[in-house]
């Protein structure tokens, strides 16, 4: 909560939407901080991390998940393990949830 509310209202609202969408889709997920940013975890494993920066929101589902969904991420700047969503782009909540659900499926297997 402290991390999310430390940003201006328009940015904190976007971060809250990410958190709520993933928590609704994966109710067993837990809030955590990982590497100093908000994360949602399942069975102690990160499903997704998210953070706000000067010009974008960073989504961190991990390199393997980005590779799996690469064809659906062409509208975003990618780096190893990172998806950058510029503030002027619509927030792809359904896609973010699918990334987290994919990671949740892996967490349940392990």
Buried (B, 14 or more C-beta within 10 A) or exposed (E): EEBBEEBEEEBBEBBBEBBEBBBEBBEEBEEBEEEEBBBBBBEEBBBBBBBBEEEBBBBBBBEEBBEBBEEEBEEBEBEEBBBBBEBEEEBBBEBBBBBBBBBBEBBEEE
